[in-house]
Amino acid sequence: MDATGHRFSTGARGLVIGVDEAGRGPLAGPVVAGAVLLCKPRPGGLDDSKKLTPARRGELEAVIKRRCRWAVGVVDVPDIDRLNIFGATMLAMTLAVEALCAELGEDPAEVLIDGNLTPAGRSSGWRWPARPIVGGDAIEPCISAASIIAKEHRDRLMRGLAREHPHYGWETNAGYGTPAHLEALRRHGPTPHHRRSFAPVAQLEMPL
């Protein structure tokens, strides 16, 4: 329990944090990781963010932010192109957990991560015990919460970028390679927010 009276999820040895990312696949925009320490009782209806309606994701995000502890890590396009998307994702997860630990004032006993790999040994700043869980965003509530935080945060960033670059439809496609996005790329060329290390962008061979 913290000073606000909230109780948090713990394992046998201490605090347990869930981590997930949003934005590995898009042609544009950052990759974002969310890290969440769930409250007790945890919010109801948590699930993989991709299975939830936008309205339900927004509702759950508000509850998670109000009652739980959370943080995000954002890695922008220059670092995605420098590191590759896998390395950038590992860095985003590291930044998210680091920010949450700074807020909590302590390290977790374990970090649960969606997927089959963790940043351990793959990101220089990672220092916490970690366990990968394939499909974890659908079966581990703390990872589900992290997936919601990551997706909602990234979608907001993409809507903001869409106002600066209205041709590409990022407010609806979130930077993914939809037919309309690809057509806009062919017509207008890439922006500084396009990932030039991704083949559909690189193949255009256009200067920024």
C-alpha positions, -999 to 999 in steps of 0.1 A, spaced: 0 0 0 13 35 -9 6 69 7 -26 72 -13 -40 40 2 -36 19 -30 -26 -17 -27 -5 -33 -55 0 -67 -70 30 -87 -57 44 -121 -63 60 -144 -38 91 -122 -37 78 -87 -43 64 -63 -69 55 -77 -103 54 -53 -133 39 -61 -167 54 -48 -199 41 -47 -235 48 -26 -266 29 -10 -294 42 0 -328 67 -27 -340 50 -30 -374 41 5 -387 61 23 -414 60 55 -394 61 68 -359 78 57 -327 77 23 -309 62 27 -274 63 3 -244 41 4 -214 49 -8 -179 22 -13 -153 21 -23 -116 -15 -33 -111 -36 -22 -81 -57 -44 -59 -84 -51 -68 -73 -48 -104 -95 -31 -130 -121 -54 -145 -122 -64 -182 -84 -63 -189 -75 -79 -222 -51 -77 -251 -55 -41 -263 -61 -53 -299 -92 -72 -288 -108 -42 -271 -129 -15 -288 -113 20 -288 -140 32 -264 -133 3 -240 -95 8 -242 -100 45 -234 -121 37 -203 -96 11 -191 -67 34 -197 -83 60 -175 -89 35 -147 -53 21 -149 -38 56 -148 -60 66 -119 -56 36 -97 -24 18 -107 12 28 -113 24 31 -149 50 45 -172 59 45 -209 91 43 -229 92 60 -263 119 53 -290 116 76 -320 123 69 -356 161 79 -357 168 53 -331 146 27 -347 166 31 -379 199 31 -360 192 1 -338 166 -18 -359 131 -23 -347 139 -52 -324 167 -33 -306 144 -2 -304 116 -23 -288 140 -37 -262 151 -1 -254 116 11 -251 108 -16 -226 139 -7 -206 130 30 -206 94 22 -194 105 0 -165 132 24 -155 107 52 -154 82 32 -134 109 21 -109 119 58 -105 83 66 -96 80 36 -72 113 42 -56 121 5 -57 128 -23 -82 104 -51 -90 109 -87 -80 99 -97 -116 89 -82 -149 65 -101 -171 69 -94 -208 47 -102 -237 64 -124 -262 92 -150 -262 122 -127 -255 131 -101 -229 155 -72 -229 179 -91 -206 212 -92 -224 197 -73 -253 194 -38 -239 224 -24 -219 202 -7 -193 181 -37 -183 188 -49 -148 156 -67 -136 146 -103 -134 123 -109 -164 100 -136 -177 87 -138 -213 51 -150 -218 39 -158 -253 4 -144 -256 8 -127 -223 -12 -96 -233 -43 -119 -233 -35 -140 -202 -16 -119 -177 -36 -89 -164 -5 -68 -158 7 -73 -193 -28 -66 -207 -28 -33 -188 6 -25 -202 -6 -32 -237 -35 -8 -232 -12 20 -219 12 15 -247 -14 14 -275 -34 44 -263 -2 65 -258 11 57 -292 -22 63 -309 -23 98 -294 12 105 -306 2 94 -341 -29 116 -341 -7 145 -332 17 137 -360 -12 134 -384 -21 170 -379 14 180 -390 14 155 -420 -23 151 -430 -17 131 -463 -9 98 -447 -40 90 -426 -21 83 -394 -51 94 -373 -67 61 -384 -40 38 -396 -15 47 -368 14 45 -393 7 10 -405 12 2 -442 -24 4 -454 -31 8 -491 -40 44 -486 -8 51 -466 14 34 -492 -3 54 -520 3 86 -501 40 76 -497 43 71 -534 26 105 -541 42 126 -514 73 108 -504 84 100 -468 84 124 -439 110 126 -411 87 103 -391 89 74 -416 112 45 -408 137 45 -436 150 11 -425 116 -5 -434 115 -18 -469 84 0 -482 99 33 -473 135 25 -483 125 13 -517 111 47 -526 146 61 -526 134 96 -520 152 122 -499 134 136 -469 
